[in-house]
Amino acid sequence: MPPKFRQKSTIKLPNTITKLSLLNLNKFLREGHFSSKYITKLKLPGYNDNLTYGSIPNSVKTLRFSIFDQQLSEDCLPEQLETLEFGTFFNQPIEYSLPQSLTYLDFGYSFNQSLEYSNLSSTLITTLKFGENFNQPIQIGQLPSQLKTLFLGIGWANQPIIPGSFGSSITDLTFSKYFKPISPGDLPCSLKTLTIKSGFNQDLQPNSIPNSVVDIFLGESYDRPLVDGSIPDSCTSLEISDVFNQILHPNSIPKSIKSLKLGYCFNQSLEYANLSSTSITSLIFGDRFN
């Protein structure tokens, strides 16, 4: 609806309100729509209209949508915004429209836009989540420089990792699904936790996983032999789920391991595994181990 025909109204709220959820609101939000200047958390699951400067109170630090799918103009989001969740349908270009104050960004299910002209790298984002449809390449310098946690949905499963593209500060990396090989130098040396939920069934050559990683989860598809160096000496927790059923060769499980969980299908002799030389305090076998 053109702006001149949109009803100008103000939602009068007590100044004591800091959290507001409007489930079905879907009329244009003009500047001053909300009377309260103290709202810090705003949830608009039914909103799918344009946003302009002042549509969202500048006091808002957490903003959550669900069906929103409109292009963002510069300065349409509060300059103090820290947490932004787009929800299910958002799939619009991000071109210099994100406030630098952001620390948490969840693009939601549908987002699949190039990051070439985005301003992600200039934000303070430490947690970044891409949803199931995202399958764009990630180039060096496109992600936030202070990023700590990165989640990539199943759509990214066939994208090769460009060495250096994940930055040098990331500590927690999750692939919902991943099919490609991981080579030495692909993953940043700052990484502490690596989770590959499904799809991955590639040989792990020595040093493919940085010697900084302490927690590794290899999900439902992994069934490859482990060799000396496949799992870094820094690792203290290793879980390989479901189909894994490979002989554990000497030194394939590093001495640093304290927690080891082998999934449903594992049923191999431990004769050569040399587990007695590790630091394991928690050992779990799956249903088929006998």
C-alpha positions in Angstrom: 0.0 0.0 0.0 1.4 3.4 -0.9 2.6 5.4 2.2 0.1 8.2 1.8 -2.8 5.8 2.2 -1.4 4.0 5.2 -3.1 4.7 8.4 -0.9 6.8 10.8 -1.4 5.3 14.3 0.7 5.0 17.4 0.7 2.0 19.7 0.5 3.6 23.1 2.5 1.5 25.6 3.6 1.9 29.2 7.2 3.0 29.4 7.9 0.0 31.6 7.6 -2.4 28.7 10.9 -3.8 27.5 9.7 -6.9 25.6 7.0 -6.8 22.9 5.6 -9.5 20.7 3.0 -8.7 18.1 2.0 -11.9 16.4 -0.2 -10.7 13.6 0.9 -7.1 13.0 1.3 -6.5 9.3 0.7 -2.8 8.7 3.4 -0.3 7.7 5.5 0.7 10.7 6.2 4.4 10.4 8.6 6.4 12.6 7.0 6.8 16.1 4.6 3.8 15.7 5.6 2.6 19.1 5.2 5.1 21.9 7.6 3.4 24.3 11.2 4.3 24.1 12.3 1.5 26.3 11.6 -1.6 24.2 14.7 -3.7 23.9 13.2 -7.0 22.5 10.7 -6.9 19.6 9.2 -9.9 17.9 7.2 -9.4 14.7 6.4 -12.8 13.2 3.5 -11.6 11.0 5.2 -8.5 9.6 6.0 -8.3 5.9 6.0 -4.7 4.9 8.8 -2.2 4.2 11.0 -0.8 6.9 12.2 2.8 6.9 14.2 4.9 9.3 12.5 4.9 12.6 10.1 2.0 11.9 11.8 0.0 14.7 12.5 2.0 17.9 16.2 2.8 18.3 16.1 1.2 21.8 15.6 -2.3 20.3 18.5 -4.6 20.7 16.9 -7.9 19.7 14.6 -8.1 16.6 12.9 -11.3 15.4 10.9 -11.8 12.2 9.2 -14.9 10.7 7.6 -14.2 7.3 9.5 -10.9 6.6 10.9 -10.7 3.0 11.4 -7.1 2.1 14.6 -5.4 0.8 16.4 -3.5 3.6 17.3 0.1 3.0 20.3 1.7 4.6 19.6 2.9 8.2 16.2 1.1 8.4 17.4 -1.0 11.3 18.2 0.5 14.8 21.8 1.5 15.1 22.1 -0.2 18.5 20.6 -3.6 17.3 22.6 -6.6 18.5 20.5 -9.7 17.7 18.7 -10.1 14.4 16.7 -13.2 13.3 15.0 -13.1 9.9 12.9 -16.3 10.1 11.6 -18.5 7.3 11.2 -16.4 4.1 13.8 -13.6 4.0 15.8 -13.7 0.7 16.9 -10.2 -0.1 20.4 -8.8 -0.9 22.3 -7.4 2.0 24.0 -4.3 0.8 25.4 -2.0 3.5 22.1 -2.3 5.4 23.2 -4.1 8.5 24.0 -2.0 11.6 27.6 -2.3 12.7 26.4 -3.0 16.3 25.1 -6.5 15.4 26.7 -9.4 17.3 24.2 -12.2 16.4 22.7 -12.8 12.9 20.5 -15.6 11.8 19.5 -15.3 8.1 16.9 -18.1 8.3 15.7 -20.8 6.0 15.4 -19.1 2.6 18.3 -16.7 2.4 20.5 -17.4 -0.7 22.1 -14.1 -1.7 25.7 -13.3 -2.7 27.8 -11.8 0.0 29.9 -9.8 -2.4 28.4 -6.4 -1.7 27.3 -7.1 1.9 28.7 -5.2 4.9 29.0 -8.2 7.1 32.8 -7.7 7.4 32.3 -4.3 9.1 29.9 -5.5 11.8 30.7 -6.8 15.3 28.9 -10.2 14.6 30.3 -13.1 16.6 27.6 -15.6 15.8 26.4 -16.1 12.2 23.9 -18.7 10.9 23.1 -19.4 7.3 19.9 -21.5 6.7 19.1 -24.5 4.6 18.9 -22.7 1.2 22.2 -20.8 1.3 24.7 -22.2 -1.3 26.8 -19.1 -2.2 30.6 -19.3 -2.2 32.3 -17.6 0.7 35.3 -15.5 -0.3 38.2 -14.2 1.8 37.1 -11.0 3.7 33.4 -11.5 3.4 32.7 -12.7 6.9 32.8 -10.6 10.0 36.4 -10.1 11.3 35.4 -11.0 14.9 33.3 -14.0 14.0 33.4 -16.8 16.6 30.5 -19.2 15.7 29.5 -20.1 12.1 26.6 -22.4 11.1 26.2 -23.5 7.5 23.0 -25.3 6.4 22.6 -28.2 4.1 22.5 -26.0 1.0 26.3 -25.3 1.5 27.1 -29.1 1.3 28.8 -28.9 -2.1 30.7 -25.7 -1.7 34.5 -26.0 -1.5 36.2 -24.3 1.4 38.5 -21.5 0.3 41.5 -21.4 2.6 41.3 -18.2 4.8 37.6 -17.5 3.9 36.4 -18.4 7.4 38.7 -15.8 9.0 41.2 -16.2 11.8 38.9 -15.8 14.9 36.3 -18.5 14.5 36.2 -21.1 17.3 33.0 -23.0 16.6 32.1 -24.3 13.1 29.0 -26.4 12.3 28.1 -27.9 8.9 24.6 -29.2 8.8 25.7 -31.3 5.8 29.0 -31.4 4.0 30.2 -33.6 1.1 33.6 -32.1 0.0 37.1 -33.1 1.2 38.7 -31.0 3.9 42.4 -30.4 3.2 45.2 -29.0 5.4 44.8 -25.2 5.6 41.1 -25.2 4.8 40.0 -24.6 8.4 41.3 -21.8 10.6 43.9 -22.4 13.3 41.6 -20.7 15.9 39.0 -23.4 15.6 38.0 -25.3 18.8 34.8 -27.1 18.0 34.1 -28.9 14.6 30.7 -30.4 14.0 29.7 -32.1 10.7 26.2 -33.4 11.2 25.7 -35.4 8.0 27.0 -36.1 4.5 30.7 -36.1 5.2 32.5 -39.3 4.2 35.9 -38.2 3.0 39.3 -39.4 4.2 40.8 -37.1 6.8 44.4 -36.7 6.0 46.9 -35.8 8.7 46.6 -32.1 9.6 43.3 -31.6 7.8 41.8 -30.6 11.2 43.9 -27.9 12.9 45.8 -28.8 16.1 43.7 -26.2 17.9 40.4 -28.3 17.8 39.4 -29.9 21.1 35.8 -31.1 20.2 34.9 -33.1 17.1 31.6 -34.5 16.0 31.5 -36.6 12.7 27.9 -37.3 12.0 25.7 -40.0 10.5 27.5 -40.6 7.2 31.2 -40.9 8.3 32.7 -44.4 7.7 36.4 -43.9 6.8 39.5 -45.4 8.4 41.3 -43.0 10.8 45.1 -42.8 10.5 47.7 -41.2 12.7 47.1 -37.5 12.5 43.5 -37.7 11.3 42.4 -36.5 14.7 44.7 -33.7 16.1 46.6 -34.2 19.3 44.7 -31.2 20.8 41.3 -33.1 20.6 39.8 -34.2 24.0 36.3 -35.1 22.8 35.5 -37.2 19.7 32.1 -38.6 18.7 31.6 -40.5 15.5 27.9 -41.5 15.1 25.8 -44.1 13.3 27.5 -45.9 10.4 31.2 -45.8 11.4 32.6 -49.3 11.6 36.3 -49.1 11.0 39.3 -50.8 12.7 41.0 -48.4 15.1 44.7 -48.5 14.1 47.5 -47.6 16.5 47.7 -43.9 17.3 44.5 -43.1 15.3 42.9 -42.1 18.6 45.3 -39.4 20.1 46.5 -39.7 23.7 44.7 -36.4 24.5 41.2 -37.9 24.1 39.2 -37.9 27.3 35.7 -38.6 25.9 35.1 -41.1 23.0 31.8 -42.1 21.6 31.4 -44.6 18.8 28.0 -44.9 17.2 25.4 -47.5 16.5 27.2 -49.6 13.9 30.7 -49.9 15.5 31.7 -53.5 16.1 35.5 -53.9 15.7 38.2 -55.5 17.8 40.1 -53.0 20.0 43.2 -55.1 19.9 45.3 -52.5 18.0 43.5 -49.4 19.1 45.9 -48.8 22.0 43.2 -47.0 24.0 45.0 -47.8 27.2 47.6 -45.1 26.4 45.0 -42.4 26.0 43.5 -40.1 28.7 39.9 -41.4 28.2 37.6 -41.1 31.2 34.3 -41.6 29.2 33.9 -44.3 26.6 30.6 -45.1 24.9 30.0 -47.9 22.3 26.8 -48.2 20.2 24.2 -50.9 20.2 26.0 -53.3 17.9 29.3 -53.5 19.8 29.8 -57.0 21.1 
